[in-house]
């Protein structure tokens, strides 16, 4: 599959997730090949292009925390109840997100990416929506495994 076709499939998958899950925003972050930094590579529903310039260290930000822990993360009413400083969550600030749900993407059994859905209002993602995001993440893992 060519990179352009692959990107089109990623866009279609993300559009499908947005239709299934109550969210305003969806993004895909991947850990850099060299080094521990994590970058947001794709977003839909974004209000600006700041996500393209966000790079976080392993263990920092939503993407870094999800990758370092290998587990999902939900924020229901940002910045209430967060661990650390507000500035530790640049994607939430850049996109004015108030709630988000993020799951890791595994490549060769190692967490190397993140699929995040978010809203610009307080929201708790339902168990069904969480399941749909996790299933979509597995689909993205299969699609991207040749590139990561």
MODELLER restraints for C-alpha pairs under 7 A, 6 or more apart:
rsr = mdl.restraints
at = mdl.atoms
rsr.add(forms.Gaussian(group=physical.xy_distance, feature=features.Distance(at['CA:14:A'], at['CA:26:A']), mean=6.82, stdev=0.5))
rsr.add(forms.Gaussian(group=physical.xy_distance, feature=features.Distance(at['CA:21:A'], at['CA:129:A']), mean=5.49, stdev=0.5))
rsr.add(forms.Gaussian(group=physical.xy_distance, feature=features.Distance(at['CA:23:A'], at['CA:117:A']), mean=6.15, stdev=0.5))
rsr.add(forms.Gaussian(group=physical.xy_distance, feature=features.Distance(at['CA:23:A'], at['CA:118:A']), mean=5.40, stdev=0.5))
rsr.add(forms.Gaussian(group=physical.xy_distance, feature=features.Distance(at['CA:23:A'], at['CA:119:A']), mean=5.14, stdev=0.5))
rsr.add(forms.Gaussian(group=physical.xy_distance, feature=features.Distance(at['CA:24:A'], at['CA:45:A']), mean=5.79, stdev=0.5))
rsr.add(forms.Gaussian(group=physical.xy_distance, feature=features.Distance(at['CA:24:A'], at['CA:118:A']), mean=5.95, stdev=0.5))
rsr.add(forms.Gaussian(group=physical.xy_distance, feature=features.Distance(at['CA:24:A'], at['CA:119:A']), mean=4.90, stdev=0.5))
rsr.add(forms.Gaussian(group=physical.xy_distance, feature=features.Distance(at['CA:24:A'], at['CA:120:A']), mean=6.81, stdev=0.5))
rsr.add(forms.Gaussian(group=physical.xy_distance, feature=features.Distance(at['CA:25:A'], at['CA:44:A']), mean=5.78, stdev=0.5))
rsr.add(forms.Gaussian(group=physical.xy_distance, feature=features.Distance(at['CA:25:A'], at['CA:45:A']), mean=4.50, stdev=0.5))
rsr.add(forms.Gaussian(group=physical.xy_distance, feature=features.Distance(at['CA:25:A'], at['CA:46:A']), mean=6.04, stdev=0.5))
rsr.add(forms.Gaussian(group=physical.xy_distance, feature=features.Distance(at['CA:25:A'], at['CA:117:A']), mean=5.64, stdev=0.5))
rsr.add(forms.Gaussian(group=physical.xy_distance, feature=features.Distance(at['CA:25:A'], at['CA:118:A']), mean=5.01, stdev=0.5))
rsr.add(forms.Gaussian(group=physical.xy_distance, feature=features.Distance(at['CA:25:A'], at['CA:119:A']), mean=6.27, stdev=0.5))
rsr.add(forms.Gaussian(group=physical.xy_distance, feature=features.Distance(at['CA:26:A'], at['CA:43:A']), mean=5.57, stdev=0.5))
rsr.add(forms.Gaussian(group=physical.xy_distance, feature=features.Distance(at['CA:26:A'], at['CA:44:A']), mean=5.37, stdev=0.5))
rsr.add(forms.Gaussian(group=physical.xy_distance, feature=features.Distance(at['CA:26:A'], at['CA:45:A']), mean=6.60, stdev=0.5))
rsr.add(forms.Gaussian(group=physical.xy_distance, feature=features.Distance(at['CA:26:A'], at['CA:116:A']), mean=5.55, stdev=0.5))
rsr.add(forms.Gaussian(group=physical.xy_distance, feature=features.Distance(at['CA:26:A'], at['CA:117:A']), mean=4.38, stdev=0.5))
rsr.add(forms.Gaussian(group=physical.xy_distance, feature=features.Distance(at['CA:26:A'], at['CA:118:A']), mean=6.27, stdev=0.5))
rsr.add(forms.Gaussian(group=physical.xy_distance, feature=features.Distance(at['CA:27:A'], at['CA:40:A']), mean=6.91, stdev=0.5))
rsr.add(forms.Gaussian(group=physical.xy_distance, feature=features.Distance(at['CA:27:A'], at['CA:42:A']), mean=5.45, stdev=0.5))
rsr.add(forms.Gaussian(group=physical.xy_distance, feature=features.Distance(at['CA:27:A'], at['CA:43:A']), mean=4.12, stdev=0.5))
rsr.add(forms.Gaussian(group=physical.xy_distance, feature=features.Distance(at['CA:27:A'], at['CA:44:A']), mean=6.45, stdev=0.5))
rsr.add(forms.Gaussian(group=physical.xy_distance, feature=features.Distance(at['CA:27:A'], at['CA:115:A']), mean=5.96, stdev=0.5))
rsr.add(forms.Gaussian(group=physical.xy_distance, feature=features.Distance(at['CA:27:A'], at['CA:116:A']), mean=5.23, stdev=0.5))
rsr.add(forms.Gaussian(group=physical.xy_distance, feature=features.Distance(at['CA:27:A'], at['CA:117:A']), mean=6.59, stdev=0.5))
rsr.add(forms.Gaussian(group=physical.xy_distance, feature=features.Distance(at['CA:28:A'], at['CA:40:A']), mean=5.76, stdev=0.5))
rsr.add(forms.Gaussian(group=physical.xy_distance, feature=features.Distance(at['CA:28:A'], at['CA:41:A']), mean=5.83, stdev=0.5))
rsr.add(forms.Gaussian(group=physical.xy_distance, feature=features.Distance(at['CA:28:A'], at['CA:42:A']), mean=5.19, stdev=0.5))
rsr.add(forms.Gaussian(group=physical.xy_distance, feature=features.Distance(at['CA:28:A'], at['CA:43:A']), mean=6.45, stdev=0.5))
rsr.add(forms.Gaussian(group=physical.xy_distance, feature=features.Distance(at['CA:28:A'], at['CA:114:A']), mean=5.70, stdev=0.5))
rsr.add(forms.Gaussian(group=physical.xy_distance, feature=features.Distance(at['CA:28:A'], at['CA:115:A']), mean=4.81, stdev=0.5))
rsr.add(forms.Gaussian(group=physical.xy_distance, feature=features.Distance(at['CA:28:A'], at['CA:116:A']), mean=6.42, stdev=0.5))
rsr.add(forms.Gaussian(group=physical.xy_distance, feature=features.Distance(at['CA:29:A'], at['CA:38:A']), mean=6.60, stdev=0.5))
rsr.add(forms.Gaussian(group=physical.xy_distance, feature=features.Distance(at['CA:29:A'], at['CA:39:A']), mean=5.35, stdev=0.5))
rsr.add(forms.Gaussian(group=physical.xy_distance, feature=features.Distance(at['CA:29:A'], at['CA:40:A']), mean=4.00, stdev=0.5))
rsr.add(forms.Gaussian(group=physical.xy_distance, feature=features.Distance(at['CA:29:A'], at['CA:41:A']), mean=5.50, stdev=0.5))
rsr.add(forms.Gaussian(group=physical.xy_distance, feature=features.Distance(at['CA:29:A'], at['CA:63:A']), mean=6.64, stdev=0.5))
rsr.add(forms.Gaussian(group=physical.xy_distance, feature=features.Distance(at['CA:29:A'], at['CA:113:A']), mean=5.34, stdev=0.5))
rsr.add(forms.Gaussian(group=physical.xy_distance, feature=features.Distance(at['CA:29:A'], at['CA:114:A']), mean=5.00, stdev=0.5))
rsr.add(forms.Gaussian(group=physical.xy_distance, feature=features.Distance(at['CA:29:A'], at['CA:115:A']), mean=6.62, stdev=0.5))
rsr.add(forms.Gaussian(group=physical.xy_distance, feature=features.Distance(at['CA:30:A'], at['CA:38:A']), mean=5.71, stdev=0.5))
rsr.add(forms.Gaussian(group=physical.xy_distance, feature=features.Distance(at['CA:30:A'], at['CA:39:A']), mean=5.72, stdev=0.5))
rsr.add(forms.Gaussian(group=physical.xy_distance, feature=features.Distance(at['CA:30:A'], at['CA:40:A']), mean=6.49, stdev=0.5))
rsr.add(forms.Gaussian(group=physical.xy_distance, feature=features.Distance(at['CA:30:A'], at['CA:41:A']), mean=6.86, stdev=0.5))
rsr.add(forms.Gaussian(group=physical.xy_distance, feature=features.Distance(at['CA:30:A'], at['CA:112:A']), mean=5.93, stdev=0.5))
rsr.add(forms.Gaussian(group=physical.xy_distance, feature=features.Distance(at['CA:30:A'], at['CA:113:A']), mean=4.14, stdev=0.5))
rsr.add(forms.Gaussian(group=physical.xy_distance, feature=features.Distance(at['CA:30:A'], at['CA:114:A']), mean=6.45, stdev=0.5))
rsr.add(forms.Gaussian(group=physical.xy_distance, feature=features.Distance(at['CA:31:A'], at['CA:37:A']), mean=5.83, stdev=0.5))
rsr.add(forms.Gaussian(group=physical.xy_distance, feature=features.Distance(at['CA:31:A'], at['CA:38:A']), mean=4.12, stdev=0.5))
rsr.add(forms.Gaussian(group=physical.xy_distance, feature=features.Distance(at['CA:31:A'], at['CA:39:A']), mean=6.29, stdev=0.5))
rsr.add(forms.Gaussian(group=physical.xy_distance, feature=features.Distance(at['CA:31:A'], at['CA:112:A']), mean=5.24, stdev=0.5))
rsr.add(forms.Gaussian(group=physical.xy_distance, feature=features.Distance(at['CA:31:A'], at['CA:113:A']), mean=5.84, stdev=0.5))
rsr.add(forms.Gaussian(group=physical.xy_distance, feature=features.Distance(at['CA:32:A'], at['CA:38:A']), mean=5.75, stdev=0.5))
rsr.add(forms.Gaussian(group=physical.xy_distance, feature=features.Distance(at['CA:36:A'], at['CA:57:A']), mean=6.26, stdev=0.5))
rsr.add(forms.Gaussian(group=physical.xy_distance, feature=features.Distance(at['CA:36:A'], at['CA:58:A']), mean=5.28, stdev=0.5))
rsr.add(forms.Gaussian(group=physical.xy_distance, feature=features.Distance(at['CA:37:A'], at['CA:55:A']), mean=6.42, stdev=0.5))
rsr.add(forms.Gaussian(group=physical.xy_distance, feature=features.Distance(at['CA:37:A'], at['CA:56:A']), mean=5.60, stdev=0.5))
rsr.add(forms.Gaussian(group=physical.xy_distance, feature=features.Distance(at['CA:37:A'], at['CA:57:A']), mean=4.54, stdev=0.5))
rsr.add(forms.Gaussian(group=physical.xy_distance, feature=features.Distance(at['CA:37:A'], at['CA:58:A']), mean=5.59, stdev=0.5))
rsr.add(forms.Gaussian(group=physical.xy_distance, feature=features.Distance(at['CA:38:A'], at['CA:55:A']), mean=5.53, stdev=0.5))
rsr.add(forms.Gaussian(group=physical.xy_distance, feature=features.Distance(at['CA:38:A'], at['CA:56:A']), mean=5.27, stdev=0.5))
rsr.add(forms.Gaussian(group=physical.xy_distance, feature=features.Distance(at['CA:38:A'], at['CA:57:A']), mean=6.20, stdev=0.5))
rsr.add(forms.Gaussian(group=physical.xy_distance, feature=features.Distance(at['CA:38:A'], at['CA:58:A']), mean=6.66, stdev=0.5))
rsr.add(forms.Gaussian(group=physical.xy_distance, feature=features.Distance(at['CA:38:A'], at['CA:63:A']), mean=6.83, stdev=0.5))
rsr.add(forms.Gaussian(group=physical.xy_distance, feature=features.Distance(at['CA:38:A'], at['CA:64:A']), mean=6.43, stdev=0.5))
rsr.add(forms.Gaussian(group=physical.xy_distance, feature=features.Distance(at['CA:39:A'], at['CA:54:A']), mean=6.14, stdev=0.5))
rsr.add(forms.Gaussian(group=physical.xy_distance, feature=features.Distance(at['CA:39:A'], at['CA:55:A']), mean=4.72, stdev=0.5))
rsr.add(forms.Gaussian(group=physical.xy_distance, feature=features.Distance(at['CA:39:A'], at['CA:56:A']), mean=6.68, stdev=0.5))
rsr.add(forms.Gaussian(group=physical.xy_distance, feature=features.Distance(at['CA:40:A'], at['CA:51:A']), mean=6.02, stdev=0.5))
rsr.add(forms.Gaussian(group=physical.xy_distance, feature=features.Distance(at['CA:40:A'], at['CA:52:A']), mean=5.96, stdev=0.5))
rsr.add(forms.Gaussian(group=physical.xy_distance, feature=features.Distance(at['CA:40:A'], at['CA:54:A']), mean=6.59, stdev=0.5))
rsr.add(forms.Gaussian(group=physical.xy_distance, feature=features.Distance(at['CA:41:A'], at['CA:52:A']), mean=6.47, stdev=0.5))
rsr.add(forms.Gaussian(group=physical.xy_distance, feature=features.Distance(at['CA:46:A'], at['CA:95:A']), mean=6.43, stdev=0.5))
rsr.add(forms.Gaussian(group=physical.xy_distance, feature=features.Distance(at['CA:47:A'], at['CA:95:A']), mean=6.20, stdev=0.5))
rsr.add(forms.Gaussian(group=physical.xy_distance, feature=features.Distance(at['CA:50:A'], at['CA:94:A']), mean=6.17, stdev=0.5))
rsr.add(forms.Gaussian(group=physical.xy_distance, feature=features.Distance(at['CA:51:A'], at['CA:91:A']), mean=6.40, stdev=0.5))
rsr.add(forms.Gaussian(group=physical.xy_distance, feature=features.Distance(at['CA:51:A'], at['CA:94:A']), mean=6.83, stdev=0.5))
rsr.add(forms.Gaussian(group=physical.xy_distance, feature=features.Distance(at['CA:56:A'], at['CA:64:A']), mean=6.38, stdev=0.5))
rsr.add(forms.Gaussian(group=physical.xy_distance, feature=features.Distance(at['CA:57:A'], at['CA:64:A']), mean=6.07, stdev=0.5))
rsr.add(forms.Gaussian(group=physical.xy_distance, feature=features.Distance(at['CA:58:A'], at['CA:64:A']), mean=4.49, stdev=0.5))
rsr.add(forms.Gaussian(group=physical.xy_distance, feature=features.Distance(at['CA:58:A'], at['CA:65:A']), mean=6.98, stdev=0.5))
rsr.add(forms.Gaussian(group=physical.xy_distance, feature=features.Distance(at['CA:58:A'], at['CA:68:A']), mean=6.32, stdev=0.5))
rsr.add(forms.Gaussian(group=physical.xy_distance, feature=features.Distance(at['CA:59:A'], at['CA:65:A']), mean=4.32, stdev=0.5))
rsr.add(forms.Gaussian(group=physical.xy_distance, feature=features.Distance(at['CA:59:A'], at['CA:68:A']), mean=5.27, stdev=0.5))
rsr.add(forms.Gaussian(group=physical.xy_distance, feature=features.Distance(at['CA:60:A'], at['CA:88:A']), mean=6.58, stdev=0.5))
rsr.add(forms.Gaussian(group=physical.xy_distance, feature=features.Distance(at['CA:61:A'], at['CA:88:A']), mean=5.15, stdev=0.5))
rsr.add(forms.Gaussian(group=physical.xy_distance, feature=features.Distance(at['CA:61:A'], at['CA:89:A']), mean=4.77, stdev=0.5))
rsr.add(forms.Gaussian(group=physical.xy_distance, feature=features.Distance(at['CA:61:A'], at['CA:90:A']), mean=6.70, stdev=0.5))
rsr.add(forms.Gaussian(group=physical.xy_distance, feature=features.Distance(at['CA:62:A'], at['CA:89:A']), mean=6.23, stdev=0.5))
rsr.add(forms.Gaussian(group=physical.xy_distance, feature=features.Distance(at['CA:63:A'], at['CA:114:A']), mean=5.89, stdev=0.5))
rsr.add(forms.Gaussian(group=physical.xy_distance, feature=features.Distance(at['CA:66:A'], at['CA:72:A']), mean=6.05, stdev=0.5))
rsr.add(forms.Gaussian(group=physical.xy_distance, feature=features.Distance(at['CA:66:A'], at['CA:73:A']), mean=6.58, stdev=0.5))
rsr.add(forms.Gaussian(group=physical.xy_distance, feature=features.Distance(at['CA:66:A'], at['CA:103:A']), mean=6.70, stdev=0.5))
rsr.add(forms.Gaussian(group=physical.xy_distance, feature=features.Distance(at['CA:66:A'], at['CA:104:A']), mean=5.88, stdev=0.5))
rsr.add(forms.Gaussian(group=physical.xy_distance, feature=features.Distance(at['CA:66:A'], at['CA:114:A']), mean=6.94, stdev=0.5))
rsr.add(forms.Gaussian(group=physical.xy_distance, feature=features.Distance(at['CA:67:A'], at['CA:104:A']), mean=5.94, stdev=0.5))
rsr.add(forms.Gaussian(group=physical.xy_distance, feature=features.Distance(at['CA:67:A'], at['CA:111:A']), mean=5.22, stdev=0.5))
rsr.add(forms.Gaussian(group=physical.xy_distance, feature=features.Distance(at['CA:67:A'], at['CA:112:A']), mean=5.98, stdev=0.5))
rsr.add(forms.Gaussian(group=physical.xy_distance, feature=features.Distance(at['CA:67:A'], at['CA:113:A']), mean=6.41, stdev=0.5))
rsr.add(forms.Gaussian(group=physical.xy_distance, feature=features.Distance(at['CA:67:A'], at['CA:114:A']), mean=6.94, stdev=0.5))
rsr.add(forms.Gaussian(group=physical.xy_distance, feature=features.Distance(at['CA:70:A'], at['CA:104:A']), mean=5.87, stdev=0.5))
rsr.add(forms.Gaussian(group=physical.xy_distance, feature=features.Distance(at['CA:70:A'], at['CA:111:A']), mean=5.59, stdev=0.5))
rsr.add(forms.Gaussian(group=physical.xy_distance, feature=features.Distance(at['CA:71:A'], at['CA:103:A']), mean=6.47, stdev=0.5))
rsr.add(forms.Gaussian(group=physical.xy_distance, feature=features.Distance(at['CA:71:A'], at['CA:104:A']), mean=6.24, stdev=0.5))
rsr.add(forms.Gaussian(group=physical.xy_distance, feature=features.Distance(at['CA:72:A'], at['CA:102:A']), mean=5.52, stdev=0.5))
rsr.add(forms.Gaussian(group=physical.xy_distance, feature=features.Distance(at['CA:72:A'], at['CA:103:A']), mean=4.37, stdev=0.5))
rsr.add(forms.Gaussian(group=physical.xy_distance, feature=features.Distance(at['CA:72:A'], at['CA:104:A']), mean=6.40, stdev=0.5))
rsr.add(forms.Gaussian(group=physical.xy_distance, feature=features.Distance(at['CA:73:A'], at['CA:101:A']), mean=5.73, stdev=0.5))
rsr.add(forms.Gaussian(group=physical.xy_distance, feature=features.Distance(at['CA:73:A'], at['CA:102:A']), mean=5.23, stdev=0.5))
rsr.add(forms.Gaussian(group=physical.xy_distance, feature=features.Distance(at['CA:73:A'], at['CA:103:A']), mean=6.63, stdev=0.5))
rsr.add(forms.Gaussian(group=physical.xy_distance, feature=features.Distance(at['CA:74:A'], at['CA:100:A']), mean=5.63, stdev=0.5))
rsr.add(forms.Gaussian(group=physical.xy_distance, feature=features.Distance(at['CA:74:A'], at['CA:101:A']), mean=4.38, stdev=0.5))
rsr.add(forms.Gaussian(group=physical.xy_distance, feature=features.Distance(at['CA:74:A'], at['CA:102:A']), mean=6.45, stdev=0.5))
rsr.add(forms.Gaussian(group=physical.xy_distance, feature=features.Distance(at['CA:75:A'], at['CA:99:A']), mean=5.05, stdev=0.5))
rsr.add(forms.Gaussian(group=physical.xy_distance, feature=features.Distance(at['CA:75:A'], at['CA:100:A']), mean=5.15, stdev=0.5))
rsr.add(forms.Gaussian(group=physical.xy_distance, feature=features.Distance(at['CA:75:A'], at['CA:101:A']), mean=6.49, stdev=0.5))
rsr.add(forms.Gaussian(group=physical.xy_distance, feature=features.Distance(at['CA:76:A'], at['CA:98:A']), mean=6.79, stdev=0.5))
rsr.add(forms.Gaussian(group=physical.xy_distance, feature=features.Distance(at['CA:76:A'], at['CA:99:A']), mean=4.43, stdev=0.5))
rsr.add(forms.Gaussian(group=physical.xy_distance, feature=features.Distance(at['CA:76:A'], at['CA:100:A']), mean=6.54, stdev=0.5))
rsr.add(forms.Gaussian(group=physical.xy_distance, feature=features.Distance(at['CA:76:A'], at['CA:122:A']), mean=5.55, stdev=0.5))
rsr.add(forms.Gaussian(group=physical.xy_distance, feature=features.Distance(at['CA:76:A'], at['CA:123:A']), mean=5.22, stdev=0.5))
rsr.add(forms.Gaussian(group=physical.xy_distance, feature=features.Distance(at['CA:76:A'], at['CA:124:A']), mean=5.31, stdev=0.5))
rsr.add(forms.Gaussian(group=physical.xy_distance, feature=features.Distance(at['CA:77:A'], at['CA:98:A']), mean=5.27, stdev=0.5))
rsr.add(forms.Gaussian(group=physical.xy_distance, feature=features.Distance(at['CA:77:A'], at['CA:99:A']), mean=5.45, stdev=0.5))
rsr.add(forms.Gaussian(group=physical.xy_distance, feature=features.Distance(at['CA:77:A'], at['CA:122:A']), mean=4.78, stdev=0.5))
rsr.add(forms.Gaussian(group=physical.xy_distance, feature=features.Distance(at['CA:77:A'], at['CA:123:A']), mean=6.93, stdev=0.5))
rsr.add(forms.Gaussian(group=physical.xy_distance, feature=features.Distance(at['CA:78:A'], at['CA:98:A']), mean=4.60, stdev=0.5))
rsr.add(forms.Gaussian(group=physical.xy_distance, feature=features.Distance(at['CA:78:A'], at['CA:99:A']), mean=6.10, stdev=0.5))
rsr.add(forms.Gaussian(group=physical.xy_distance, feature=features.Distance(at['CA:79:A'], at['CA:86:A']), mean=6.44, stdev=0.5))
rsr.add(forms.Gaussian(group=physical.xy_distance, feature=features.Distance(at['CA:92:A'], at['CA:98:A']), mean=6.93, stdev=0.5))
rsr.add(forms.Gaussian(group=physical.xy_distance, feature=features.Distance(at['CA:96:A'], at['CA:120:A']), mean=6.03, stdev=0.5))
rsr.add(forms.Gaussian(group=physical.xy_distance, feature=features.Distance(at['CA:97:A'], at['CA:118:A']), mean=6.20, stdev=0.5))
rsr.add(forms.Gaussian(group=physical.xy_distance, feature=features.Distance(at['CA:97:A'], at['CA:119:A']), mean=5.43, stdev=0.5))
rsr.add(forms.Gaussian(group=physical.xy_distance, feature=features.Distance(at['CA:97:A'], at['CA:120:A']), mean=4.36, stdev=0.5))
rsr.add(forms.Gaussian(group=physical.xy_distance, feature=features.Distance(at['CA:98:A'], at['CA:119:A']), mean=5.98, stdev=0.5))
rsr.add(forms.Gaussian(group=physical.xy_distance, feature=features.Distance(at['CA:98:A'], at['CA:120:A']), mean=4.92, stdev=0.5))
rsr.add(forms.Gaussian(group=physical.xy_distance, feature=features.Distance(at['CA:98:A'], at['CA:121:A']), mean=5.12, stdev=0.5))
rsr.add(forms.Gaussian(group=physical.xy_distance, feature=features.Distance(at['CA:98:A'], at['CA:122:A']), mean=5.52, stdev=0.5))
rsr.add(forms.Gaussian(group=physical.xy_distance, feature=features.Distance(at['CA:99:A'], at['CA:118:A']), mean=5.50, stdev=0.5))
rsr.add(forms.Gaussian(group=physical.xy_distance, feature=features.Distance(at['CA:99:A'], at['CA:119:A']), mean=5.17, stdev=0.5))
rsr.add(forms.Gaussian(group=physical.xy_distance, feature=features.Distance(at['CA:99:A'], at['CA:120:A']), mean=6.58, stdev=0.5))
rsr.add(forms.Gaussian(group=physical.xy_distance, feature=features.Distance(at['CA:99:A'], at['CA:121:A']), mean=6.37, stdev=0.5))
rsr.add(forms.Gaussian(group=physical.xy_distance, feature=features.Distance(at['CA:99:A'], at['CA:122:A']), mean=5.43, stdev=0.5))
rsr.add(forms.Gaussian(group=physical.xy_distance, feature=features.Distance(at['CA:99:A'], at['CA:123:A']), mean=5.66, stdev=0.5))
rsr.add(forms.Gaussian(group=physical.xy_distance, feature=features.Distance(at['CA:100:A'], at['CA:116:A']), mean=6.79, stdev=0.5))
rsr.add(forms.Gaussian(group=physical.xy_distance, feature=features.Distance(at['CA:100:A'], at['CA:117:A']), mean=5.54, stdev=0.5))
rsr.add(forms.Gaussian(group=physical.xy_distance, feature=features.Distance(at['CA:100:A'], at['CA:118:A']), mean=3.99, stdev=0.5))
rsr.add(forms.Gaussian(group=physical.xy_distance, feature=features.Distance(at['CA:100:A'], at['CA:119:A']), mean=6.26, stdev=0.5))
rsr.add(forms.Gaussian(group=physical.xy_distance, feature=features.Distance(at['CA:101:A'], at['CA:116:A']), mean=5.69, stdev=0.5))
rsr.add(forms.Gaussian(group=physical.xy_distance, feature=features.Distance(at['CA:101:A'], at['CA:117:A']), mean=5.41, stdev=0.5))
rsr.add(forms.Gaussian(group=physical.xy_distance, feature=features.Distance(at['CA:101:A'], at['CA:118:A']), mean=6.35, stdev=0.5))
rsr.add(forms.Gaussian(group=physical.xy_distance, feature=features.Distance(at['CA:102:A'], at['CA:114:A']), mean=6.44, stdev=0.5))
rsr.add(forms.Gaussian(group=physical.xy_distance, feature=features.Distance(at['CA:102:A'], at['CA:115:A']), mean=5.55, stdev=0.5))
rsr.add(forms.Gaussian(group=physical.xy_distance, feature=features.Distance(at['CA:102:A'], at['CA:116:A']), mean=4.15, stdev=0.5))
rsr.add(forms.Gaussian(group=physical.xy_distance, feature=features.Distance(at['CA:102:A'], at['CA:117:A']), mean=6.38, stdev=0.5))
rsr.add(forms.Gaussian(group=physical.xy_distance, feature=features.Distance(at['CA:103:A'], at['CA:114:A']), mean=5.60, stdev=0.5))
rsr.add(forms.Gaussian(group=physical.xy_distance, feature=features.Distance(at['CA:103:A'], at['CA:115:A']), mean=5.45, stdev=0.5))
rsr.add(forms.Gaussian(group=physical.xy_distance, feature=features.Distance(at['CA:103:A'], at['CA:116:A']), mean=6.56, stdev=0.5))
rsr.add(forms.Gaussian(group=physical.xy_distance, feature=features.Distance(at['CA:103:A'], at['CA:134:A']), mean=6.53, stdev=0.5))
rsr.add(forms.Gaussian(group=physical.xy_distance, feature=features.Distance(at['CA:104:A'], at['CA:111:A']), mean=5.86, stdev=0.5))
rsr.add(forms.Gaussian(group=physical.xy_distance, feature=features.Distance(at['CA:104:A'], at['CA:113:A']), mean=5.65, stdev=0.5))
rsr.add(forms.Gaussian(group=physical.xy_distance, feature=features.Distance(at['CA:104:A'], at['CA:114:A']), mean=4.52, stdev=0.5))
rsr.add(forms.Gaussian(group=physical.xy_distance, feature=features.Distance(at['CA:104:A'], at['CA:115:A']), mean=6.46, stdev=0.5))
rsr.add(forms.Gaussian(group=physical.xy_distance, feature=features.Distance(at['CA:105:A'], at['CA:111:A']), mean=5.53, stdev=0.5))
rsr.add(forms.Gaussian(group=physical.xy_distance, feature=features.Distance(at['CA:105:A'], at['CA:112:A']), mean=5.99, stdev=0.5))
rsr.add(forms.Gaussian(group=physical.xy_distance, feature=features.Distance(at['CA:105:A'], at['CA:113:A']), mean=4.57, stdev=0.5))
rsr.add(forms.Gaussian(group=physical.xy_distance, feature=features.Distance(at['CA:105:A'], at['CA:114:A']), mean=5.35, stdev=0.5))
rsr.add(forms.Gaussian(group=physical.xy_distance, feature=features.Distance(at['CA:105:A'], at['CA:115:A']), mean=6.97, stdev=0.5))
rsr.add(forms.Gaussian(group=physical.xy_distance, feature=features.Distance(at['CA:105:A'], at['CA:137:A']), mean=6.05, stdev=0.5))
rsr.add(forms.Gaussian(group=physical.xy_distance, feature=features.Distance(at['CA:105:A'], at['CA:141:A']), mean=6.00, stdev=0.5))
rsr.add(forms.Gaussian(group=physical.xy_distance, feature=features.Distance(at['CA:106:A'], at['CA:112:A']), mean=5.82, stdev=0.5))
rsr.add(forms.Gaussian(group=physical.xy_distance, feature=features.Distance(at['CA:106:A'], at['CA:113:A']), mean=6.77, stdev=0.5))
rsr.add(forms.Gaussian(group=physical.xy_distance, feature=features.Distance(at['CA:106:A'], at['CA:141:A']), mean=6.45, stdev=0.5))
rsr.add(forms.Gaussian(group=physical.xy_distance, feature=features.Distance(at['CA:107:A'], at['CA:141:A']), mean=6.66, stdev=0.5))
rsr.add(forms.Gaussian(group=physical.xy_distance, feature=features.Distance(at['CA:107:A'], at['CA:145:A']), mean=6.25, stdev=0.5))
rsr.add(forms.Gaussian(group=physical.xy_distance, feature=features.Distance(at['CA:107:A'], at['CA:148:A']), mean=6.92, stdev=0.5))
rsr.add(forms.Gaussian(group=physical.xy_distance, feature=features.Distance(at['CA:115:A'], at['CA:137:A']), mean=6.30, stdev=0.5))
